[in-house]
Amino acid sequence: MAKQRVLTGITTTGTPHLGNYVGAIRPAIAESQRGEFDAFFFLADYHALIKSHEPNKVHQSSREIAATWLALGLDTDTTTFYRQSDVPEITELSWILTCVCAKGLMNRSHAYKAAVQANEQNGDDPDFGVTMGLFSYPILMAADILMFNASKVPVGRDQIQHIEMARDMAQRFNHLYGETFVLPQAEVGDDVAVLSGLDGRKMSKSYGNTIPLFLPEKKLQKHINKIKTNLLEPGDPKDTADSTVFEIWQAFATPEQTAEMRQKFADGIAWGQAKKELFGLINEQIAPARERYIAILEDGQFLEAELKKGAEKARAHAAPMLDKVRKAVGLSAFK
């Protein structure tokens, strides 16, 4: 019996941070190592162009994200790890899906509606600054998924709508041209940790409150020291429920270590000491991967070779699928 295919994309618009590691990278690699699924992981660099018009940043982010996954132990022999732009079949499928996708479906996209609402609140034209990339983003995402007939797509709750849209497009295509695409299912991990950032809000590049994953030790310590805390003095009992320090500790600690820190909070540990211990815990876990990460970043040929290997594997699936799609819609060669 064939394994279920799972697909995950990582948009190349920033440096991986602790929240990315805990919420997405670590669980994805752990799942792939168990070998229960046929895992596809890709760098969504075409998607990055929607958010960033700075080529150097997109390029550097692609390098950093690829190096991060490899440094953390992703096995590219047992998974398919590729750069979206290395698989041209995806963009061709995106156009074909555009021709069966209703505009009204795109009008309902959360990202587009949010942009329109912001413009209206500012007194601007509803579509001011809205590119066709932003508007049709869900179609490219559908092509990413349907090209490989992924049955499971791990996403956050804010992305569920896009998986439903991909299902709509697949159903419409199948209705018009015959059974071609598997209908994907969104997989939302309710037990996946979502970390708070330096200011207490969700750790996010858009908020500028992240702790980059592979900072040098001194910079990592400085970032951890910036985590927002209350004014309780040493000796005052502290509540773990609203503490970013404890939240991040729990994401990296064993159950025993978590229980020990919970007791220290009850005993009134000083914030400075708590942050010092948090730094030690995180640094101990990521230091070996940090060394590999630096080495991989310095070896551009290795990095490129790994992605090219993944692209060949991905295209081995994509080429016959696109051929099937082209024939279905009447684009096959004359004979």
CORTADA-V424672 format. One record per residue. RES is the residue in one small letter. D_CENTER is the distance of its C-alpha to the mean C-alpha in Angstrom with 1 decimal. Layout:
((RES;D_CENTER) (RES;D_CENTER))
This chain:
((m;28.8) (a;25.6) (k;22.4) (q;19.8) (r;17.1) (v;13.5) (l;10.7) (t;6.9) (g;5.5) (i;3.7) (t;6.1) (t;8.9) (t;10.4) (g;10.9) (t;11.5) (p;9.4) (h;11.1) (l;12.5) (g;10.3) (n;7.0) (y;9.5) (v;11.2) (g;8.9) (a;6.4) (i;7.8) (r;11.3) (p;11.7) (a;10.1) (i;12.5) (a;15.2) (e;15.1) (s;15.4) (q;18.2) (r;20.1) (g;20.4) (e;20.5) (f;18.1) (d;17.8) (a;14.2) (f;12.5) (f;9.5) (f;9.3) (l;8.8) (a;8.8) (d;11.7) (y;13.8) (h;11.4) (a;11.6) (l;15.3) (i;15.3) (k;14.3) (s;16.0) (h;19.4) (e;19.7) (p;19.6) (n;19.9) (k;16.9) (v;14.7) (h;16.5) (q;16.2) (s;12.5) (s;12.2) (r;14.7) (e;13.3) (i;9.8) (a;11.9) (a;14.4) (t;12.3) (w;11.3) (l;14.9) (a;16.5) (l;15.0) (g;16.7) (l;14.8) (d;17.8) (t;17.6) (d;20.9) (t;19.8) (t;16.4) (t;15.6) (f;13.3) (y;13.8) (r;13.4) (q;13.3) (s;16.4) (d;18.3) (v;18.6) (p;20.9) (e;21.5) (i;18.3) (t;19.7) (e;23.1) (l;21.8) (s;20.1) (w;23.6) (i;25.3) (l;23.1) (t;23.8) (c;27.5) (v;27.2) (c;24.8) (a;26.8) (k;26.5) (g;26.9) (l;23.7) (m;21.8) (n;24.0) (r;22.6) (s;18.9) (h;17.9) (a;16.5) (y;19.8) (k;22.0) (a;20.6) (a;21.5) (v;24.9) (q;25.6) (a;25.0) (n;27.3) (e;29.9) (q;30.0) (n;30.6) (g;33.3) (d;31.6) (d;31.5) (p;28.9) (d;27.1) (f;27.5) (g;24.7) (v;22.8) (t;22.0) (m;22.0) (g;18.5) (l;17.4) (f;19.9) (s;19.0) (y;15.2) (p;15.2) (i;17.5) (l;15.4) (m;12.6) (a;15.5) (a;16.7) (d;13.5) (i;14.0) (l;17.8) (m;18.5) (f;17.8) (n;19.0) (a;16.1) (s;17.6) (k;14.6) (v;11.1) (p;9.2) (v;8.1) (g;9.2) (r;12.7) (d;12.3) (q;10.8) (i;13.7) (q;15.9) (h;14.1) (i;14.5) (e;18.0) (m;18.6) (a;17.6) (r;20.1) (d;22.6) (m;22.4) (a;22.8) (q;25.7) (r;27.3) (f;27.2) (n;28.5) (h;31.3) (l;32.3) (y;32.1) (g;32.1) (e;29.6) (t;26.9) (f;23.4) (v;22.2) (l;21.0) (p;17.4) (q;16.8) (a;14.0) (e;13.4) (v;12.9) (g;13.3) (d;15.9) (d;16.4) (v;13.0) (a;13.7) (v;12.7) (l;14.3) (s;16.6) (g;16.9) (l;20.1) (d;21.7) (g;20.9) (r;18.4) (k;14.8) (m;13.3) (s;11.6) (k;12.1) (s;14.0) (y;16.4) (g;17.0) (n;17.2) (t;14.8) (i;16.0) (p;14.7) (l;14.2) (f;16.9) (l;19.5) (p;23.1) (e;24.9) (k;26.9) (k;24.2) (l;22.1) (q;25.2) (k;25.8) (h;22.4) (i;22.9) (n;26.4) (k;25.1) (i;23.5) (k;25.5) (t;28.1) (n;31.3) (l;34.9) (l;36.1) (e;38.3) (p;38.4) (g;40.2) (d;38.9) (p;36.9) (k;33.3) (d;31.2) (t;28.0) (a;26.7) (d;25.9) (s;25.1) (t;21.8) (v;23.5) (f;24.1) (e;20.7) (i;19.0) (w;21.9) (q;21.5) (a;17.8) (f;19.3) (a;22.8) (t;24.8) (p;26.6) (e;29.7) (q;28.2) (t;26.8) (a;30.3) (e;31.9) (m;29.9) (r;30.6) (q;34.3) (k;34.1) (f;32.7) (a;35.7) (d;38.0) (g;36.9) (i;34.9) (a;34.8) (w;31.5) (g;32.0) (q;32.5) (a;29.5) (k;27.2) (k;29.0) (e;28.4) (l;24.7) (f;24.5) (g;26.4) (l;24.3) (i;20.9) (n;22.6) (e;24.3) (q;21.2) (i;19.2) (a;22.3) (p;22.7) (a;19.1) (r;19.7) (e;22.7) (r;21.0) (y;18.3) (i;21.1) (a;23.0) (i;20.3) (l;19.7) (e;23.5) (d;23.8) (g;22.4) (q;24.3) (f;22.7) (l;19.1) (e;20.3) (a;22.1) (e;19.2) (l;17.1) (k;20.4) (k;21.0) (g;17.7) (a;18.6) (e;22.0) (k;20.8) (a;18.5) (r;21.4) (a;23.8) (h;22.1) (a;21.5) (a;25.0) (p;27.0) (m;24.7) (l;25.2) (d;28.9) (k;29.2) (v;27.7) (r;30.0) (k;33.0) (a;32.2) (v;32.2) (g;35.3) (l;34.0) (s;35.4) (a;38.0) (f;41.7) (k;43.9))
